[in-house]
Amino acid sequence: MELIEIPEAFQSKLRLMIVSALTMGKKSFTELKAITHATDGNLSVQITKLEQWGYVTVSKLFVNRKPVTTCELTPKGLADFQAYVDLLNRIITAPID
């Protein structure tokens, strides 16, 4: 992955925050909202984009008759995020000419 090939998923601060949070495991929508301080609408739109690109899976269930939405990073999402982090690491540790 080169700098010009950075996936669109990682070109947004909010999407980076979501993916970063999910590297630590499943998170509910409420947890992601608390972590990112995003509005419901913006968070929902960005999660949907990540889901469409195959980076996250979203599950919905009821707990005590209340809907709970949970997000989890897919293997593709984790692999692509690791490649992105590795690219950034190479850039910041490269010798300056």
N, C-alpha and C positions, 0 to 999 in steps of 0.2 A: 504494500500500500504506500503510495506516494502522497505528498501533501495535496496535490491536485485531485487525488482520488478519494478524499475523505468522504465517507458516506453522508448523505444528507441528514441521516439520523443524528450525527454528531456535530452538526453545524448550528445547533440551537442550545443555548444555555439550559433551558428547561429540560429538553430531551436528555442532555448530558447528566443533569441532576437525577432524573428518573432512572436512567440506566445505571448510573453509579450507585444509587440507593439499592437497586435490585441485585447488584453483585453480592450483596450481603444476605440475600434470600428474599422470599416472597414478602410483599408488602400490600396492605389494604390501600384502597383509594384514600381513605382518611389519613393513614400514615404518610403516604406520598404527599398529600396536601400539606401536612404539618412540616415535612422535610423541605419541600420546595417553596412553600408560601404562595403557591399559585392559586388562581381562582378555580372554582369547579369547572367552568367552561373551558378555560385554557388547558388545564390539566387533562381533561377528558379528550380534547382534540389531539393533544400530543401523544397520549397513550394510544389512541386509535391509530395515529400514523405509525407509531412503533409496532403496533400489532399488525397492521397491513404490510409492513416491510419484513415481518417475521422475526422481529427482535424481542417481542414479549407475547405472552399468552395472558388472556384475561378470563377469569372465571367469576361467575356470579352465583351466589347462593343466599339462602335465608338463615339467619341466626336469631333465634328468639323472635321470629316473624318480622325481622328487619333485613332488608337487602344489604349484602356485603359484597363488594367488588374487590377481587384480589388480582394482583399482577405478579408475573414471574418472568424472569429473563429466560429466553430460549438458549439452547446450545449455540445457535447461530449468532444470537445477540451477544453472548458472552465472548465467543471467538472473535467477532468483528470488533468488539470494544477492546479486547486485549490487543488486537493488531493496531488499533488506533493509539492506545496507550504506549505500545512499543515504538510506534512511529514518533510520537511526541518525545519519548525518552531519547531516541536516536538524534532527534533535532537538537535537544537542549544539551546533549553531551558531546555533540560533534565539535571537533577542533575548529577554531575560528581561523580563517585564512588571512 
